[in-house]
């Protein structure tokens, strides 16, 4: 079992336990003027899970880490997460991430650790990688978990309060 996949499982399970305590009204309230609400943040994390799940699977069949991006604000807006059922969002987010953790665990070491000189993680990753430096699928997977933890801390600093996982590019 990979440390970041195990961390993803624990982070999601712990967060869901806490987030279920938020009322629907509190979950729909933006965190600050012009900012997303907890519902919208979890919706964004569902979109991130959807996009990255495909990237993690596809990366196993190619030599590069070049993937399409997506307009995250537009995705959150058109899916109307602010009016979605809070507990349904949490269930979907939890299930999707537990599946992603299983996908992470199933990637062979040789594929996960292989340096990929061609990538666009200078645009896609939360913690970007310069285009002239190779990146690995493992780095991208760790980055996914760190991104998720970052957004959970926006909802409540106690969520995902453990130190962020090491950000090595290899």
Secondary structure, DSSP 4 states (H G I P E B T S, - for coil): --HHHHHHHHHHHHHHHHHTTS-HHHHHSBSSTTS-BHHHHHHHHHHHHHHHHHHHHHGGG-S-B------HHHHHHHTTGGGS-HHHHHHHHHHHHHHHHHHHHHS-HHHHH--BSSB-HHHH-SS---TTS-B-HHHHHHHHHHHHHHHHHHH-TTTT-SPPPP----
